[in-house]
């Protein structure tokens, strides 16, 4: 709330960036931090980073778009032989093995490319045809907004 005008201060998510982080569903964002200026995070002349002025948890008024997403591991297969971690009986992460392909990984877990992209909003590598050995993909809707490792 702006104390001088009595109105709420609003900002708009840049949804017009094709393939951008807000294009489909921004609900993975969990907090907002307000910094001193537009160059937030960059060092000022004395080498210090501009401090945060405020921070808050976000409470979304829109529902996540993939509410019914349930990921299951259907077992290793050709081009999807990487390591899976489990949490509460469900796949939590998948680590890419040599010669893995997106199509085989999607088949192994019964998900689409869109689902994998949704689960990994920080990972632009999902849209590239060649996977990088050792990349860890999130498979848990509950961990969607967790910082990338």
N, CA, C and O of each residue as an XYZ file, in Angstrom:
596
protein
N       0.851     -1.168      0.000
C       0.000      0.000      0.000
C       0.896      1.229      0.000
O       1.819      1.331      0.808
N       0.629      2.145     -0.890
C       1.368      3.389     -0.965
C       0.770      4.355      0.060
O      -0.385      4.756     -0.081
N       1.546      4.740      1.102
C       0.982      5.583      2.146
C       0.595      6.978      1.668
O      -0.302      7.595      2.244
N       1.247      7.485      0.635
C       0.919      8.838      0.183
C      -0.336      8.885     -0.684
O      -1.031      9.900     -0.700
N      -0.638      7.811     -1.402
C      -1.824      7.825     -2.269
C      -2.942      6.929     -1.763
O      -4.086      7.064     -2.197
N      -2.625      6.005     -0.843
C      -3.634      5.083     -0.335
C      -3.978      3.969     -1.311
O      -4.956      3.249     -1.110
N      -3.190      3.821     -2.357
C      -3.452      2.776     -3.346
C      -2.373      1.699     -3.266
O      -1.288      1.917     -2.728
N      -2.694      0.558     -3.804
C      -1.716     -0.530     -3.858
C      -0.726     -0.271     -4.975
O      -1.091      0.197     -6.053
N       0.525     -0.580     -4.704
C       1.536     -0.517     -5.754
C       1.533     -1.856     -6.468
O       1.657     -2.901     -5.830
N       1.394     -1.833     -7.769
C       1.329     -3.046     -8.564
C       2.482     -3.093     -9.545
O       2.994     -2.055     -9.966
N       2.882     -4.277     -9.903
C       3.828     -4.458    -10.995
C       3.336     -5.618    -11.829
O       2.601     -6.480    -11.346
N       3.737     -5.633    -13.058
C       3.247     -6.615    -14.011
C       4.345     -7.612    -14.343
O       5.487     -7.235    -14.605
N       3.984     -8.884    -14.329
C       4.935     -9.903    -14.756
C       5.140     -9.789    -16.261
O       4.169     -9.618    -16.997
N       6.378     -9.880    -16.734
C       6.642     -9.779    -18.174
C       6.272    -11.066    -18.910
O       7.147    -11.847    -19.284
N       4.972    -11.282    -19.114
C       4.500    -12.522    -19.740
C       4.700    -12.545    -21.246
O       4.492    -13.580    -21.879
N       5.098    -11.430    -21.827
C       5.224    -11.362    -23.281
C       6.556    -11.892    -23.804
O       6.778    -11.891    -25.015
N       7.439    -12.338    -22.932
C       8.731    -12.856    -23.371
C       8.554    -14.328    -23.732
O       8.370    -15.152    -22.836
N       8.605    -14.686    -25.032
C       8.422    -16.093    -25.415
C       9.444    -16.989    -24.723
O      10.648    -16.740    -24.787
N       8.954    -18.023    -24.068
C       9.840    -18.930    -23.355
C      10.373    -18.368    -22.060
O      11.196    -19.001    -21.399
N       9.911    -17.173    -21.682
C      10.374    -16.541    -20.453
C       9.828    -17.229    -19.217
O       8.937    -18.073    -19.309
N      10.365    -16.864    -18.057
C       9.992    -17.563    -16.829
C       8.557    -17.341    -16.379
O       8.066    -18.076    -15.522
N       7.875    -16.351    -16.931
C       6.508    -16.063    -16.505
C       5.490    -16.363    -17.593
O       4.309    -16.055    -17.436
N       5.931    -16.958    -18.691
C       5.059    -17.140    -19.851
C       3.802    -17.940    -19.520
O       2.718    -17.583    -19.982
N       3.912    -18.987    -18.752
C       2.766    -19.856    -18.522
C       2.257    -19.777    -17.091
O       1.073    -19.514    -16.879
N       3.114    -19.995    -16.113
C       2.675    -20.129    -14.729
C       3.769    -19.654    -13.777
O       4.745    -20.372    -13.558
N       3.623    -18.462    -13.209
C       4.665    -17.921    -12.334
C       4.573    -18.386    -10.884
O       5.312    -17.878    -10.041
N       3.686    -19.340    -10.562
C       3.463    -19.700     -9.163
C       4.650    -20.393     -8.499
O       4.607    -20.673     -7.302
N       5.706    -20.673     -9.259
C       6.907    -21.226     -8.640
C       7.658    -20.167     -7.846
O       8.487    -20.500     -6.998
N       7.379    -18.899     -8.112
C       8.016    -17.821     -7.356
C       7.418    -17.803     -5.956
O       6.197    -17.765     -5.801
N       8.266    -17.829     -4.946
C       7.778    -17.939     -3.569
C       7.970    -16.679     -2.751
O       7.255    -16.464     -1.772
N       8.921    -15.844     -3.134
C       9.169    -14.609     -2.394
C       9.449    -13.473     -3.361
O       9.778    -13.688     -4.528
N       9.312    -12.270     -2.851
C       9.683    -11.085     -3.610
C      10.617    -10.266     -2.722
O      10.405    -10.155     -1.515
N      11.648     -9.697     -3.336
C      12.599     -8.860     -2.609
C      12.667     -7.517     -3.317
O      12.845     -7.457     -4.534
N      12.523     -6.442     -2.555
C      12.617     -5.085     -3.092
C      13.997     -4.558     -2.725
O      14.379     -4.542     -1.555
N      14.735     -4.129     -3.736
C      16.089     -3.616     -3.510
C      16.124     -2.111     -3.758
O      15.139     -1.512     -4.189
N      17.267     -1.525     -3.479
C      17.414     -0.079     -3.493
C      17.222      0.567     -4.855
O      16.717      1.687     -4.927
N      17.604     -0.096     -5.933
C      17.462      0.538     -7.240
C      17.378     -0.505     -8.342
O      17.370     -1.708     -8.079
N      17.316     -0.029     -9.579
C      17.167     -0.918    -10.731
C      18.389     -1.808    -10.946
O      18.285     -2.844    -11.601
N      19.535     -1.423    -10.407
C      20.745     -2.227    -10.547
C      20.910     -3.188     -9.372
O      22.030     -3.535     -8.997
N      19.798     -3.611     -8.798
C      19.830     -4.484     -7.625
C      20.705     -5.701     -7.871
O      20.676     -6.314     -8.938
N      21.471     -6.023     -6.866
C      22.342     -7.182     -6.958
C      23.705     -6.879     -7.536
O      24.619     -7.697     -7.432
N      23.856     -5.708     -8.148
C      25.160     -5.316     -8.685
C      25.909     -4.537     -7.610
O      25.297     -3.865     -6.780
N      27.207     -4.629     -7.629
C      28.006     -3.915     -6.638
C      27.904     -2.416     -6.846
O      27.889     -1.935     -7.979
N      27.833     -1.671     -5.731
C      27.872     -0.215     -5.824
C      29.339      0.214     -5.800
O      30.213     -0.648     -5.710
N      29.644      1.520     -5.879
C      31.038      1.954     -6.003
C      31.985      1.439     -4.914
O      33.174      1.266     -5.179
N      31.491      1.190     -3.700
C      32.395      0.701     -2.655
C      32.479     -0.825     -2.607
O      33.067     -1.384     -1.681
N      31.887     -1.510     -3.614
C      31.994     -2.957     -3.709
C      30.914     -3.733     -2.981
O      30.888     -4.962     -3.039
N      30.022     -3.031     -2.298
C      28.938     -3.712     -1.578
C      27.742     -3.899     -2.508
O      27.546     -3.122     -3.443
N      26.962     -4.912     -2.252
C      25.741     -5.135     -3.017
C      24.628     -4.334     -2.359
O      24.524     -4.298     -1.133
N      23.794     -3.689     -3.177
C      22.699     -2.901     -2.628
C      21.823     -3.771     -1.742
O      21.464     -4.882     -2.133
N      21.478     -3.297     -0.572
C      20.724     -4.114      0.381
C      19.256     -4.275     -0.008
O      18.688     -3.472     -0.748
N      18.675     -5.335      0.516
C      17.235     -5.531      0.350
C      16.519     -4.556      1.274
O      16.899     -4.403      2.435
N      15.485     -3.899      0.764
C      14.680     -2.983      1.565
C      13.496     -3.696      2.196
O      13.043     -3.327      3.280
N      13.001     -4.718      1.514
C      11.855     -5.476      2.016
C      11.837     -6.842      1.357
O      12.352     -7.024      0.254
N      11.241     -7.791      2.045
C      11.064     -9.136      1.493
C       9.741     -9.679      2.007
O       9.336     -9.399      3.135
N       9.077    -10.453      1.169
C       7.789    -11.022      1.579
C       7.533    -12.321      0.836
O       7.982    -12.505     -0.295
N       6.807    -13.216      1.485
C       6.351    -14.425      0.814
C       5.182    -14.055     -0.080
O       4.376    -13.189      0.259
N       5.098    -14.713     -1.214
C       4.003    -14.463     -2.139
C       2.843    -15.401     -1.837
O       3.036    -16.580     -1.539
N       1.655    -14.860     -1.920
C       0.435    -15.649     -1.763
C      -0.338    -15.489     -3.066
O      -0.988    -14.468     -3.288
N      -0.265    -16.498     -3.925
C      -0.844    -16.404     -5.257
C      -2.364    -16.482     -5.226
O      -2.943    -17.257     -4.466
N      -2.997    -15.674     -6.057
C      -4.452    -15.675     -6.208
C      -4.872    -16.553     -7.378
O      -6.067    -16.716     -7.623
N      -3.918    -17.120     -8.104
C      -4.231    -18.032     -9.188
C      -3.661    -19.405     -8.854
O      -2.637    -19.523     -8.181
N      -4.327    -20.413     -9.326
C      -3.898    -21.786     -9.053
C      -2.798    -22.192    -10.025
O      -2.766    -21.717    -11.160
N      -1.901    -23.060     -9.591
C      -0.919    -23.596    -10.532
C      -1.635    -24.290    -11.693
O      -2.716    -24.851    -11.514
N      -1.037    -24.252    -12.865
C      -1.707    -24.791    -14.054
C      -1.675    -26.313    -14.151
O      -2.488    -26.893    -14.871
N      -0.780    -26.960    -13.461
C      -0.645    -28.419    -13.564
C      -1.035    -29.097    -12.243
O      -0.273    -29.908    -11.715
N      -2.207    -28.770    -11.716
C      -2.600    -29.254    -10.390
C      -2.732    -30.769    -10.312
O      -2.536    -31.333     -9.236
N      -3.050    -31.440    -11.391
C      -3.227    -32.892    -11.357
C      -1.990    -33.678    -11.740
O      -2.069    -34.891    -11.934
N      -0.852    -33.018    -11.852
C       0.369    -33.682    -12.305
C       0.873    -34.681    -11.262
O       1.190    -34.309    -10.132
N       0.941    -35.932    -11.652
C       1.463    -36.993    -10.785
C       2.538    -37.743    -11.562
O       2.251    -38.370    -12.582
N       3.756    -37.677    -11.085
C       4.895    -38.292    -11.761
C       5.155    -39.672    -11.162
O       5.212    -39.824     -9.942
N       5.312    -40.674    -12.026
C       5.620    -42.041    -11.586
C       6.806    -42.562    -12.387
O       6.923    -42.292    -13.582
N       7.681    -43.306    -11.728
C       8.826    -43.904    -12.413
C       8.415    -45.279    -12.930
O       8.112    -46.184    -12.152
N       8.408    -45.423    -14.261
C       8.027    -46.681    -14.894
C       9.243    -47.556    -15.205
O       9.141    -48.530    -15.950
N      10.382    -47.202    -14.634
C      11.582    -48.020    -14.787
C      12.521    -47.538    -15.874
O      12.112    -46.860    -16.817
N      13.788    -47.900    -15.726
C      14.784    -47.485    -16.709
C      14.444    -48.082    -18.067
O      13.803    -49.127    -18.175
N      14.890    -47.395    -19.073
C      14.710    -47.833    -20.455
C      15.838    -47.234    -21.275
O      16.588    -46.390    -20.784
N      15.959    -47.658    -22.500
C      17.010    -47.122    -23.364
C      16.884    -45.604    -23.421
O      15.800    -45.075    -23.664
N      17.981    -44.915    -23.200
C      18.077    -43.452    -23.236
C      17.357    -42.771    -22.075
O      17.046    -41.582    -22.147
N      17.090    -43.530    -20.993
C      16.558    -42.957    -19.749
C      17.029    -43.844    -18.599
O      16.235    -44.505    -17.931
N      18.351    -43.838    -18.391
C      18.957    -44.747    -17.412
C      19.528    -44.023    -16.202
O      20.254    -44.620    -15.406
N      19.208    -42.752    -16.059
C      19.763    -41.960    -14.965
C      19.213    -42.333    -13.599
O      18.302    -43.151    -13.472
N      19.798    -41.703    -12.573
C      19.452    -41.948    -11.171
C      18.231    -41.121    -10.771
O      18.123    -39.943    -11.112
N      17.321    -41.756    -10.046
C      16.129    -41.092     -9.528
C      16.198    -41.069     -8.010
O      16.536    -42.077     -7.389
N      15.880    -39.924     -7.406
C      15.705    -39.883     -5.954
C      14.211    -39.886     -5.680
O      13.418    -39.377     -6.472
N      13.841    -40.464     -4.554
C      12.431    -40.585     -4.193
C      12.155    -39.800     -2.914
O      13.032    -39.651     -2.063
N      10.931    -39.303     -2.789
C      10.460    -38.641     -1.570
C       8.987    -38.992     -1.407
O       8.184    -38.768     -2.312
N       8.646    -39.532     -0.273
C       7.261    -39.932      0.005
C       6.706    -40.875     -1.060
O       5.532    -40.789     -1.421
N       7.552    -41.775     -1.561
C       7.115    -42.768     -2.533
C       6.968    -42.265     -3.955
O       6.497    -43.005     -4.819
N       7.353    -41.038     -4.222
C       7.252    -40.445     -5.562
C       8.632    -39.999     -6.031
O       9.486    -39.661     -5.211
N       8.857    -39.996     -7.349
C      10.125    -39.470     -7.862
C      10.275    -37.996     -7.497
O       9.350    -37.202     -7.671
N      11.445    -37.647     -6.994
C      11.709    -36.268     -6.598
C      12.646    -35.573     -7.585
O      12.390    -34.444     -8.003
N      13.740    -36.259     -7.957
C      14.669    -35.705     -8.940
C      15.147    -36.807     -9.872
O      15.060    -37.995     -9.561
N      15.651    -36.383    -11.017
C      16.241    -37.301    -11.990
C      17.555    -36.698    -12.452
O      17.603    -35.528    -12.832
N      18.625    -37.487    -12.423
C      19.931    -37.044    -12.896
C      20.200    -37.667    -14.257
O      20.163    -38.888    -14.409
N      20.468    -36.829    -15.235
C      20.681    -37.261    -16.615
C      21.931    -38.130    -16.723
O      23.000    -37.772    -16.228
N      21.775    -39.275    -17.377
C      22.890    -40.189    -17.665
C      23.360    -39.962    -19.105
O      22.674    -39.318    -19.899
N      24.521    -40.493    -19.423
C      25.030    -40.391    -20.800
C      24.029    -41.037    -21.755
O      23.437    -42.071    -21.446
N      23.854    -40.426    -22.897
C      22.975    -40.910    -23.965
C      21.481    -40.820    -23.646
O      20.670    -41.360    -24.399
N      21.095    -40.156    -22.559
C      19.666    -39.948    -22.286
C      19.076    -38.991    -23.313
O      19.772    -38.127    -23.847
N      17.792    -39.155    -23.582
C      17.059    -38.220    -24.438
C      15.826    -37.740    -23.683
O      15.310    -38.435    -22.807
N      15.362    -36.545    -24.032
C      14.156    -36.011    -23.386
C      12.966    -36.925    -23.600
O      12.198    -37.180    -22.672
N      12.811    -37.418    -24.817
C      11.660    -38.273    -25.122
C      11.643    -39.516    -24.241
O      10.588    -39.906    -23.741
N      12.801    -40.141    -24.047
C      12.870    -41.347    -23.223
C      12.627    -41.026    -21.747
O      11.969    -41.794    -21.044
N      13.156    -39.897    -21.278
C      12.923    -39.486    -19.888
C      11.436    -39.224    -19.667
O      10.867    -39.660    -18.666
N      10.810    -38.513    -20.600
C       9.372    -38.232    -20.492
C       8.577    -39.534    -20.465
O       7.632    -39.667    -19.687
N       8.949    -40.490    -21.306
C       8.273    -41.785    -21.337
C       8.467    -42.541    -20.021
O       7.530    -43.146    -19.501
N       9.673    -42.502    -19.498
C       9.960    -43.204    -18.240
C       9.070    -42.713    -17.103
O       8.630    -43.504    -16.269
N       8.806    -41.405    -17.071
C       8.047    -40.838    -15.957
C       6.595    -40.516    -16.301
O       5.864    -39.988    -15.463
N       6.175    -40.828    -17.521
C       4.786    -40.613    -17.908
C       4.385    -39.152    -17.943
O       3.267    -38.793    -17.572
N       5.314    -38.303    -18.396
C       5.051    -36.867    -18.471
C       5.361    -36.352    -19.870
O       5.983    -37.044    -20.675
N       4.925    -35.139    -20.146
C       5.183    -34.494    -21.431
C       6.344    -33.513    -21.293
O       6.802    -33.229    -20.186
N       6.811    -33.003    -22.423
C       7.845    -31.970    -22.411
C       7.341    -30.744    -21.664
O       8.101    -30.103    -20.938
N       6.059    -30.411    -21.837
C       5.464    -29.278    -21.133
C       5.487    -29.508    -19.620
O       5.762    -28.583    -18.855
N       5.200    -30.734    -19.192
C       5.243    -31.055    -17.761
C       6.657    -30.884    -17.211
O       6.843    -30.300    -16.143
N       7.653    -31.392    -17.936
C       9.038    -31.295    -17.485
C       9.479    -29.839    -17.414
O      10.187    -29.444    -16.488
N       9.063    -29.048    -18.389
C       9.364    -27.622    -18.389
C       8.694    -26.940    -17.195
O       9.312    -26.113    -16.524
N       7.446    -27.283    -16.933
C       6.698    -26.728    -15.805
C       7.392    -27.051    -14.478
O       7.491    -26.191    -13.603
N       7.865    -28.274    -14.332
C       8.513    -28.697    -13.092
C       9.884    -28.065    -12.892
O      10.410    -28.065    -11.780
N      10.469    -27.524    -13.965
C      11.829    -26.983    -13.925
C      11.884    -25.584    -14.521
O      12.532    -25.386    -15.549
N      11.221    -24.608    -13.903
C      11.153    -23.275    -14.501
C      12.497    -22.568    -14.611
O      12.636    -21.644    -15.412
N      13.479    -22.975    -13.833
C      14.795    -22.346    -13.894
C      15.707    -22.986    -14.927
O      16.791    -22.463    -15.186
N      15.309    -24.088    -15.517
C      16.208    -24.867    -16.364
C      15.891    -24.684    -17.840
O      14.998    -25.339    -18.377
N      16.626    -23.791    -18.491
C      16.401    -23.546    -19.917
C      16.929    -24.688    -20.783
O      16.619    -24.746    -21.972
N      17.724    -25.599    -20.210
C      18.297    -26.707    -20.988
C      17.232    -27.679    -21.472
O      17.494    -28.477    -22.372
N      16.047    -27.629    -20.901
C      14.985    -28.558    -21.294
C      14.573    -28.338    -22.742
O      14.127    -29.273    -23.407
N      14.715    -27.129    -23.232
C      14.287    -26.834    -24.594
C      15.359    -27.155    -25.633
O      15.109    -27.024    -26.832
N      16.541    -27.570    -25.198
C      17.596    -27.897    -26.153
C      17.544    -29.386    -26.486
O      17.195    -30.197    -25.628
N      17.888    -29.755    -27.725
C      17.796    -31.156    -28.120
C      18.839    -32.059    -27.457
O      18.617    -33.264    -27.338
N      19.965    -31.502    -27.026
C      21.023    -32.298    -26.420
C      21.031    -32.085    -24.914
O      21.122    -30.952    -24.441
N      20.936    -33.174    -24.163
C      20.959    -33.084    -22.710
C      22.390    -33.101    -22.205
O      23.273    -33.685    -22.832
N      22.610    -32.463    -21.079
C      23.938    -32.436    -20.480
C      24.013    -33.490    -19.377
O      23.208    -33.487    -18.444
N      24.978    -34.380    -19.494
C      25.209    -35.425    -18.504
C      25.344    -34.792    -17.119
O      26.072    -33.814    -16.949
N      24.644    -35.351    -16.131
C      24.734    -34.866    -14.757
C      23.712    -33.807    -14.382
O      23.583    -33.465    -13.206
N      22.978    -33.278    -15.367
C      21.940    -32.294    -15.060
C      20.877    -32.950    -14.187
O      20.459    -34.079    -14.443
N      20.445    -32.231    -13.156
C      19.417    -32.751    -12.254
C      18.107    -32.032    -12.548
O      18.033    -30.804    -12.502
N      17.075    -32.813    -12.851
C      15.742    -32.270    -13.096
C      14.843    -32.536    -11.899
O      14.867    -33.622    -11.321
N      14.058    -31.545    -11.537
C      13.051    -31.704    -10.503
C      11.866    -32.470    -11.083
O      11.446    -32.200    -12.208
N      11.330    -33.417    -10.330
C      10.145    -34.167    -10.749
C       8.988    -33.990     -9.770
O       7.932    -34.598     -9.945
N       9.177    -33.169     -8.749
C       8.172    -32.991     -7.706
C       7.450    -31.652     -7.846
O       8.087    -30.604     -7.749
N       6.126    -31.665     -8.075
C       5.392    -30.397     -8.140
C       5.578    -29.555     -6.874
O       5.605    -28.327     -6.958
N       5.704    -30.180     -5.720
C       5.868    -29.445     -4.465
C       7.205    -28.711     -4.390
O       7.322    -27.721     -3.669
N       8.210    -29.180     -5.123
C       9.534    -28.556     -5.093
C       9.791    -27.670     -6.305
O      10.935    -27.295     -6.565
N       8.768    -27.340     -7.029
C       8.895    -26.581     -8.266
C       9.606    -25.245     -8.077
O      10.379    -24.854     -8.951
N       9.389    -24.554     -7.018
C      10.015    -23.247     -6.811
C      11.301    -23.290     -6.027
O      11.863    -22.242     -5.707
N      11.780    -24.473     -5.711
C      13.027    -24.576     -4.953
C      14.181    -24.053     -5.798
O      14.187    -24.226     -7.017
N      15.152    -23.418     -5.162
C      16.297    -22.915     -5.935
C      16.985    -24.044     -6.682
O      17.096    -25.155     -6.164
N      17.451    -23.768     -7.902
C      18.147    -24.808     -8.662
C      19.444    -25.197     -7.970
O      20.092    -24.367     -7.332
N      19.814    -26.459     -8.100
C      21.065    -26.904     -7.465
C      22.209    -26.835     -8.444
O      23.342    -27.169     -8.095
